[in-house]
Amino acid sequence: MTLRTVENDDADIELFQRVYNDLDFREELLFRYPRSREEIESLVENAGENDDRLDLLACVNEGPVGLVRLFDLRHSDHATLAYWLLPDYRGVGYGTEAAALVIDHTLRTLGLHRVLAWTIGYNEASQALLRRLGFTREGTFREHVFNAGEYHDTEHYGLLASG
């Protein structure tokens, strides 16, 4: 598994089209609306131009299978982590490996003090990933997100540079 920046090529565009337009995936990631090909192309083309966010694709055999995003980078001491993988690549450690690489970069290279992350309350696999990486559960936001016709709690986690 390797990480790379988002490129304006067919493989990356197809990956984002799948994620934004598959109903199950869209609901899982809280994306409310599907996106047209033109919208996806614009999203991919502008991926590297945001100084508040770092998007890296998780690749297996050089093909993109997921994304790790670090956002809220304008804060001087912390950032927020998000990630997703295509369903066929879950459960074998790719998500943990990709997130660990980004967290190491965040804390060691960027010198940030803290990394935050949150999941929908029922996403136990994502919560387990965060715990494997050393995150501490910091609390629940009750009925924080509306998804698939109902409100859901979110679970919030934090990781300090000091451990």
N, C-alpha and C positions, 0 to 999 in steps of 0.2 A: 504494500500500500504506500502510495506517495501522495503528496499534496502539491497542487499547482494553482496558479491564478486562473480566473475565468477568462477564456479566450473567445473571440468572436468567430467561432467556427461551427459547422453543422452539428458536431457531437455535443457541444455545450448547449446550443440552441435546442436540440432535441431533448436533452435532459431536462431543461427548464420547462419546455412545453409539456412534457409528461407530468412533471410535478404540479404545475399550475392548472392543468386541465383534467387531471384524473380526480374525480369527485372524492374518492376515499383519501387520497393523498392530500388534496386541498383542505379537506375538513380536519385531517390530522395536524396540518401545519397552520390552521386558522387562516388560510387564504380564502377570502369571501367570494371572489369572482374568478372565473377563468380568464385567460389572457389570449389575445390574438397573436398570430405569428409576428406581426409588426411590433406589438408591445414587448414580446419576448426578445426580439432582436435588439430593441432599444435598451431593455434591461441588461442584456448581456454586453452590449457595446459600451455601456456606461458603468459597468461593474467596478472598474478600477479607479474611477474618478471621484470617489467619495472619501474624504479624509476622516470621516467619522466611523468608517466601517472597513473591515478587511474580510473579503470572501475568498476562501480557498476550497478548491474541489478535491475531494478524496477520490483517488483513482486506483483501480485495480487493473493490472495488465495494461496500464496507460489509458484505460477508458474511465470516464467520470461516473461515479456511482453514488455520490453524495456531496454534501457541502458542510463546511464548518465556517461559521460567521462569528466574528468578533465585532461588536458594535458599541456605541456610546464611547468611542475612543477620544472624544474631545474632553472628556473628564480627565483631570491630570493624574488621578491615582487609581482608577478602576475602569473596567469594561464589562460588557455582558456577552456571554457565550451562548450561541445557538448552533444546532446541528441537525442534519437529517441524512438518512441513507435510503436508497431504493430497497424495497422489501426483501428482494433476493439476497441482499448483502448484509442483512442484520443477523445478529446472534453469533458472529464468528470473530468479533474483536476489532473490526475495521473502525467502528465509531469511536471506541475507546482509544485506539491508537491515534486516530486523526485528531481528536479533541486533546489528547495528551500533548501532542506536538504543538498545537496552537497555544495551549496553556503555558507550556515551557517557554515559548517565544514571548508570550504576554508578560510573564513574571520575571524572566531572566533578561531578555533582550530589551523589551520596552520598559522594564523596571516598574511596572504597575504594582500597587499594593494589594489589589483585590480583584477577583473575578466573580461575577454573579451569573446565575442561571436559574431558570424556572421551567417547570413542566406542568402540563395539565394533570390534575390529581390522579387520574386513572392510568397514567402512563408510567407504570412500574418499571418497565425496561429502561426508560430514560433516567428515572430516579436512581436505579441501580448503577447505571453508567456513571452518574455524578458521584455516587458514594465510592465507587472503585477508584475514581480519580482524586479522592481525598476531600471532596466537598462536604460541608456540614449543612444539614437541613436547618433553615433559620425560621421557617414559619409557613403558614397557610394563608392565602388570600381567599376568603370565602366567596363563592359565586363570582369569580373574577373575570371569566370569559364566557361569551355566549357562542355556542357551537352546536350544530346539528339540532337546533330547536330547543336547547336548554342551557342553563347556566352551569358552569363547572368551577370547582375550586382549582387553584394553582398552588403548587408546592415550590417554595423558594429556597435556593441553596447559595452558599458562598464559600470561596476558597481564598485564604490569605496567603500572601507570599511567605510569611513566617511559618506556615504550616498549620 
